[in-house]
Amino acid sequence: MHSDNSIFEFRGPWNVPIQLNQSLIFLVLLIVGFSFDPESLPYALGFVAILLTSILLHELGHAWGCLIQGIPVNRVVLYGGGGFCEHRRSTSSYEDELIVAMGPIVNLTLWALCSLLEPFVTSPELGWVLVVTAQLNLFLAVFNMLPLMPLDGGRLFHAVLNRMVKPVTATRIAGLVGLIGVALWLPMIVFAYENFGFVFLFFPPLLRHWHMLRHAQY
């Protein structure tokens, strides 16, 4: 259960082990590195805290989706590229639908709550926290729902397809859509950087989608 790259572990809700991977150090340094003056450093650290908390709650949403269906959870891991919830047994497409959907649902709930509370807050600092939390969780929800593996949207898209067509066809369709997404990813990175100054650290796996299209093991 313990990861060789884990730097810290604690027990979360439902007694689920939560591990912090050492790659989080790189993520923190990367974000804080954009702070070129002492005045912006507190906001960078605040952003890191909000980001990690949002990802943790997202993964705990997945854990809840497992536990409510009687699926034991091994651990939740946060790392430089995001996080994952590891459960002890394989799941059906029907079980996966709830497990996968709960992550973005948590993010959308945080976005809605913070957006509703922000107009009533008079403190500039607390207002900043609510605005950043709302915007970040909306981004995480939308980003995770892209129909690409291993994002939640790719897994949910594949699970829903299994309800509509044969499993072989569902896998091939999901693989084809994923390959289209891979082809469009580089232009999306350029567009996001030029218009918003944002750099995607995630790149969808080409081979995984190619194997799905050919219905190989993935």
N, C-alpha and C positions, 0 to 999 in steps of 0.2 A: 504494500500500500504506500510505503514511503518512496518518494522520488529522490534520486541521487542529486538532482538539481534544485531541490527544495531548500530554501533558506529559513523558512519559518512555517510552522503548522499550528493551527488552533481548531477548536471545535465550534462549529456554527450551529444554526438552528437545526432541530431534529437530530442533534449529535453528529452531524455530517462533518468529516475532517475537511478542513480548508487549508490548502498548501499554497504558499507564495514561491514562485519559481525565481531563480537567480536572474533570469533574463529581464525581470521587472526593473532591475537596477539600470540596465541600458535604456529602457523606456523612460524612466524618470530623468536620467541624465540628458536624454535627447530632448525632452520637453523643456526641462529647466535650462538647457543650453541655449534656447531661443531668448532667454531673459538676459539682456545685455546690460541692465542696470539694476541696482538694488531695489528700486521702487516697484519694478514689475515682478521681482522674484516671488513675493508673497502670493501674487495672483497665479503664477506658474505652479507653485506648490499647491495652491487651492484647486487648480484645474486637475492636477494629478490625483489629489484626494477624491474629487468628484468623479473622475474617470474610473478609478479603481473601485470605488463604492458602487458605481452604476454597473460595472461589469460583474462585480460580485453578486449584486441583487439579481442581475440577469441570469447568472448561472444557478443561483438558488431557486429561481423560478423553474428552471429545468429539473432541479433536484426535487422540488415539490411535485412536479408532474410525474416523476418516477415514483415517489413514495406513496402518493395517493392511489396509484395503481398496483401497489404491492411490489414494486421493483426496488430492491436494495441499492443504495448509492455507496460506491466505494469512497469517492472523494470529489471535491471541487478544486480545480487548480487555476490559479491566475498566473499568467506569464506575459512576456513582452508583446505577444501578438494577440492577446485577448484572454480567453479562458475556456475551460471545458468542464463538463460534468460527466464523470465516469461511473457507469452502473455495472452491476455484477452479472447480468445475463442479457442475452440478445432480446430484442423487442420486436413485436409485430408492427406492421404499418399503422394499425389503428392506435396502438399504444404510443407510437412515435409522434402521431399528430398532436396529442396533448403535450407530450414532453417538449417537443420543439416549439410549439406555439407559445408556451408559457414564458420563454425568455423575452421575445418582443412585446408580449402583453405587459410584462413588468415594466419595460422601458416606456411604453406608451402611457401606463398608469402614472409613472413618475413625471413624465412630460405634462400630463393633464393636471396633476395636483400642483406642481410648481407654477404652471402658467396661471392657474386660478388664484393662487396665493400671492403671487408677485405684486399685483396692483394694490394690495392692502398693506404692503410692507413699507415702512418709512425709513428704515436703516439702509443706506447705500450699499454697505457690505453684504448684508443679508439679501438685499435685492439682487446683487451681482451673483450670489450663490444660486438663487432660485432661477435666474435667467439662464445662467450657464448650465445648470442641471437640466432645465427644460430643453434647451437647444441640443445639448449633447445626447440626451436620451431619445429625442426625436430622430437625430441622426443615426444613433445605434439601432433603433427599431427599423428605420427605412433601409439602412445598409445591410442589416442582417436578413432582411426579407428578399434580397436579390436572389433569383433562382440559380445560384451557383453553389457547388460543393466546396468546402464543407460548411458553408453558412446555413443558418436555420432555414432561410428561404429555399435553398436547394434541397434540403432534406424534406421540408414540408411539401414542396412541389412534387418530389418523387413519391412521397407517401400518398398524396391526393391522386396522383396519376394511377397508382395501384388500385384505387377504388373504381377507376373508370375503364381501364384497359388491362390487358394481360401484363403480368410482371415484366416479361421480356420487353414488350413494347414500351412500358413505362420507363424502364431503365434506359432504353435507347433514346427516347424522346428527351429525358432529362439530360442525357449526355450530349445530345445535339444542341439543346438550348445552352448548356454550359460552355460548349465550344464556341458558340456565337458570342457569349459573354466574354470569353477569353480573348477573342479577336477584337472586341470593342474596348477591352480594358485599358490598353495603352492610350488610345485617344481620350478616354475618360480621365486618366491620370493627368495628361497634358492640360485638358480643359479645367480640371479642378485646381491645378497649380496656377495656371495663368489667371483664372477668374477669382479664386478664393485664397490662393497661397497655401493650399492644403495638399499634403503629399500622402498618398495611400501606401502604407507599409505592407498591405496584403495583396497577393497576386493569386488569382484562382489557378488551381492545378490543371495544367493542360493534359497530362497523361491520364489522370483520374477520369476526366470527362471523355477522353478518347476511348478508354477501356469500357466505360459505360455505354458509349455509342456502339461499340463492337460486342457489348454484353459480356465482357470478360469480368473476372473477379475484381471488385473494387473496394 
